[in-house]
């Protein structure tokens, strides 16, 4: 399937034309999706009907152990043995859900931020994400899933990935707006940010790994590990793809943006006694002194 249906491209262009840049992200939920907040309850509605209740960060935190692993779908996953992962410790990003049932029995959570993954891999989503799964989904992912099957979300536990720069139901925030938020940290240039309250929004930084990290950090006790967050070899097929069926990835092009967010996060983590560990031998993280631990390398298990 194409990365995005033609009607979505038309809606994206039309919304920007009629509403302008500060409200262009309305296309994420238009038409049909709405998030209805009342007191302490938030619900997802589609075309006027409730399709899901949004969960709070406590649902993720209560499941979290000493370590959290952010598992991407980079090619290096092919050379990893994940049988040593602690049960319920992995946040699986996008195509990493393909590991469910083989190398990973039960993830901590699943994170999908880009609706293009939904349109391209809906069959994988349906087969791998089981009832009761804890899912971190963006507004556009929720709307795309509802467009395909509005009933699918009903038995999943959903935590919202809300773009702090372009939040649901509000205008785009300026850098000055962001600096006024007490739960936000920005780097010196103001180009990279980190949210200490991900339930109020997270910084999107070129990869869902950046968003997932903000959720993981909120819950982490001692360590956040990175598996399959390769970045540097994003032009190669992901571990679940073949050379003849490889979706375009903008990850390599976004390397600088991704890394600046991760470096800022590492500084904040160091202040709080939380360590970041890279388990990918080919990751761009190596160039930025994240180091490498071969604990999950297949050769280390021989």
C-alpha angles and dihedrals in degrees: 000000000000118000091249132006115251092244090061091055090052092049091048092053094042095050092051091048095050102033102031132226097302091061101028090112089070082091088073092072103019124137114026109349123105135166111217115201124192124165105312097340127090122187134189113227127188121195090343098310127104112247102169146355117237116234126218129240091264089074090062096039095051090057095048124107131188094295134040122193123203104209119196131183099248119145091255090074087078088068096047131095105208096179088105094062113118110251113266094009104111129091103203117211121211110301092015084086083080086078092065111110094017114050097000122045099186126004126210090233144332122236125199120166107160117071090209088074089056094052093046100041108028091130091056090047092052094047099043107035107076130201110279094029117146107236131189104205132172124228093257092049091052091050093047092049090050091049089056099038119350091192096057095084095054098092098037127092106235129199114184123240099208118185105237091204093048105025126189112271096006141083123270112279120237122224088257090054090052094049089059092060110097094208094055129092121194129189121243093271094045091232097109126047143177130206119217090191105048091176085070094048141298135227114256108217111180096284135053085235088075092054094043090051092060090054092044092049091053090057101032122117104181116342144023114196128198120215124176092001090133103147093166095072098040092130089068121083114276114247092266095045134081127221091254094050107042122142119221114264125200091189097103091049089050094048095114093050093047094048096048089056093048093047091052089048091051091054091052091045091053089055089056100042096252117136127212116214125190115210097178115099094202101039124133083230087080090069090058098051098260088133127210133263116193095202092122099036113124091226090057089059095053 
